């Protein structure tokens, strides 16, 4: 390949993020949750939004994940930012925000760690999502009757739970569930811990010890809402002392029941090389549950050699965190949303729960 051809390809590749950024508007916004906590986010719009366009609120995955889908400084996926800017280029707005007490919202974190359990309760995360959803619906450019919830991983559970609580005109008109659990979270967590032990080449004795300890911790949380005092060091990251009420609420969620009870269109996106959520145990279980709805309208897209963060894997050692999303995947997502959020859709097209 000649030098100038190589140089041209390099210049075009370098220009892609810039072109994407120039074709959308990223507005920094603040909205307020039900308990008065202010949440900072990014409202992403087409460069010329006009009025009454469809929109989606984004709900990111577990842990200290920011609005863009990153856990700086070590994990940078830009999953949410990439999806938001791709959708905006096709006329779909979105809102994504930092979690309460984190990043731009760090000032709201309680000074006393004894207050963390209440501050990080599951219902507060639901209230935050609803506050963002209502904020987005009220924006001048947005059609409140063409709204979707888009959740990744734990954010998919938030989307399912929030949708189940909304009725009539308040209900979202479509759900996009990316790498979302189809089982109760205690089962998902146990699988993740077992997989981590295998990857670390733990002995059988170590595996038995940690899995038995995990089962004991989960039972205590389910029964009491409290994390026991004797959590082994190797499990401490999963079970900080304040997380009991949060995990108790999450472990009670039945994703399959929530999915069956949503009446609107649902899109499932799942990477087949996902090391956290199983295609067979989770995505296919959700797929089968949705098929049981009387007026089912859903699609399942599974992606070969694709990670939890929807990134194509470049080899066995690739964690699937970095890089751009597959343009074909983005095209399919854009087309699906536009087909399910058409103009002049009646506001009662979907009811959150039967």
N, C-alpha and C positions, 0 to 999 in steps of 0.2 A: 504494500500500500504506500502510495507516495506521501511525502512529508505534508503537503498542503491538505491532502484529504484527511490525514490524521489530525492535523491542526484544526480543521473545520469541525470534525466530529468532537474534538475536545471542547471547542468553543460552544458548540450546540449543547453538549452535555452540561457544561458549566452554566449555561443560560437558562436551563429548564426551571430551577427553583425561582430565579428572578422573574421569568415570564409568568409563572404561576402566581407569585406574590403580586405582580402588577395587575393581574386580571381579577383580583378580589380585594375586598375591603376588610381589614381586621380592626375592629373597634374594641378598645378596652372598656369594660363596663363593670358596674357593681350593682348587685341586688341584695335584698335582705331576706333571711330565712325567718321562720315563724318565731324563733326564740331571740330575734334581734341580731343574730350573727350576720355580719356583712361578708359577702362572697364575691371575689373578683374573678372575672372571666373574660372571654374573648367572643365577641359576636362577629361571625364571618358572613359576609354578604357578597353577592356578585358586584362587580365594579359599577354596574348600572342596574341597581336592584329593581327600580320601578316600584310597584306596589302589589300587595297581595300575592306573595310568592310562598311556596311550601317551605317548611323548616323542620329541623330536628334538634333535640337537645341530646348532648353526648354525656354518657355516664361511664367513667373510666374504671379500670380494674382495681384490685385490692392493694392495700399497703399505701406507702407514701408516694402515690402516683399523681403527677401534676396534670393540668388541663390538656397538655399535648400528648399524654401517654408515657411520660418519662419519669424516671426516678433518679434525678441527678445527684451526684456527678457520675454514677457508674452505669446506669441503664438509660439509653436514649433510643427510643423507637420512633418517636414522632408520629405514632399511629393515628392519633386523633387529629393532629394538625393536618396530616396528609389527606385524610378523608374529608375534613372540613373544607380545605381549599379546593379539592377536586370537585366536591359537590357544588360549591359556590360558582365554579366555572360553568356549571350546567343549570344555574338558576335555583339552587336549593340553599337556603340559609341554615346556619347552625349556631348553637351556643355551647361552649365548653367552659369549665370553670375549675379552679383549684379547690381541693377539699377543704372543709372547715379545719382551722388550726394549722394549715400547711401552706408553705410558699408565700404567695401574696397575701394570704389570710393568716399568717403566723401570729399577728397581733391579737387575734381572738382566742388563742390557746390559753386555757386557764393557767394561772401562775402556780396553783396548788395541784400536784399530780393526783391528789385524792378526788379531784373533780373530773378526772379524765373519763371515768366510767360513764357518768351521765352525759358528758359533752360529746362523746363518741358513740352514743347509743344509735342503734339501727334506725329508729324512727326519726332521729334528727337528720340522718342521711336521706331518708325518704322526704322529709320536709324540705331539705335543701334542694333536692331534685324538683319537687313540686314548685318551689319558689322560682327556680330558674325556668321551668316550663311556663309558668304564668307570665314571667317577665318577657320571655321570648314571644309568647302569643300576643302581647300588647304592643310590640314594636310596630311602627307605622308601615313598614314594608311587608309585614308578615300576614298571611291569611290564617287566622286562628282555627279555621276548619280544615287545614291541610298540615297537620302536625304529626311528627313521629318521635318515638323514643329510640335511641341507638345506644346499646350498652355492650361493653366489652368485659368478658369474664364476670367478676363480681358485679360489674355495672349492668350486666344482663339480668341478674337477679333483682337489682334495684328497679330496672325497667319493668320487669314482670310484676313486682310487688306494687309499684306505683300505679301501673295500668289497672291492677285489680281493685284499686281504691277509688278510681275515678269513674264517673257516671255521665251518661248523656253527652251534652255538648262539651263537657270538660275532658272526655275520654280522648286519648290519642287515637289517631286513625290508622297507624301502622307501627309495628315493632321491628327493629333490626337487632338480632341477638348474635353477637360475635363471640365465639369461644366460650359459650355460656354453659354452666353446669346444668345437667338434666337430672342430677341426683341431689339428695340432701348433702349439705356441705360437710358434715362429719365424714361421710363416705368418701367424698372427693379429697378431703384433707388426709385421710388415712392412706389413700392411694398415692398421694404426692409424697408423703413421708416414706412409704415403702419404696417408692421409686428412687428417692434421694439416698436411702440406705444402700440400695443395690449399686447405684452409681459410685458411692463412696467405698464400695467393696467391704461393707460391714460384715462381721462374722455372724453366723446364725444366732449365737448368744446375744450379740448386740441388737440384731433385728428383733428378736423376741422381746428383749428388754424394752426397747423404745416403742414398739407397737403396743405392748401391754400397758406401758405408761401412758401412751396416747389414749388408749381406750378408757383407762381410769380417769384421765383428765376430762375427756369428752363427757363421760357419764356425770361427773361432778358438775360440769357446766350446765348440762341439760337439766339436771335435778335442782340446782341451787342458783344458777346464774353467776357463780363465782369460780375463779381459777384457784385450784388448790395451791397450797404453799410450797409443795415439794415437786415442782416441775423440773425435770432434768435439764441441765444446761443445753443439751442438744435440741430441745424442743422449745426453749425460751422465746425464740423469735416468733413462733406460732402463737404463743400464749403469754403475752405480757400480763401483768397482774390486773390491769384495769379492763381487759377485753371480755370478761365474762358475760356481762349483759348483752354486748354486741353479738358474740358468738351464740349465745342462747337463742336470740331472736333469729339469727340467720339459719341455725341448724333446724329450726322449726319450719322453715319454708319448704314447701313441696313444689319445685319448679314445674313438674308435669301437670299438677292440678291448676297452677296459675296459668300455664300455657293453654290448657283446654278451656279455661274460663274467659279467655280474651277472644272477642268476636271478630276482630279486624285482621287484616293481612299481616303475616309474619314472614320475615326472611331470616334463615339460619345460615351463618357463615362459619365454617370450621376447617382448620388446617389439619390434614391427616398426620402431620408430624408434630402435632401439639403434644408437649410433654407435661402439661398441667390438666388439660381437659381431654377426655377420651371421645373419639369419634363414635365408637360403638356404644359406650355406656352413657354418654351424654347427648351428643348431637342426634344420633339415631333414636334415642329414647324420646327426645323432644319432638322429633319428626313423627314418630308413631303416635304420640299424644295429640299432636295437632291434627292428625288425620281423623281423630275421633270426634272432632267438632262437627255439628250438623251442617254448617255452611263453611267448610274449611277452605281457606285461601292462604297457602303458604308455599314457600320454596326452600329447599335445602341445597346449598352449594358447598361441596367438600373440595378441598384444594390439595392435590398431591404435593409432597415435599414442601409443605408450608407450615410455619410455626404458629405458636399461640398468638403471636402478634401479626399474623397474616403476611409474614415476610418469607419469600422463597429461600430455601436453604441452599447454601453453596457447598456443602460437604457435611460429613458426619460430625465434625467438631463445631459447626456453625450453630450458635444459640438462636439464630433467627430473630435478632433484635434490630439490626441496622438495615439501611437500604430503603429503596423506594418500593411502594406497593405495586403489584402487578397492574399495569394500565387496563388490561382486560377485566380484571376483577372490579376495578373502579367503574368501568363502563357498565358492567352488569348491575352493580349496586345503584348507580345513577339511574339507569333505565327502569329498574324495579321500583325505586322510590317515586319517580315521575309517573309511572303507570298506576301506582296505588294512591297517589295524592294528586289526582287530576283537578283542574279548575272546576268550580261550581259543584263540588261534591257536597251532598247534603250533610249537615252538621251532625245528624243522628246515625251516620253510616256505621259507626262502631260503638259498642257499649262495653265498658271495661270489664264488667262481670255480670254473669247471669244470676 
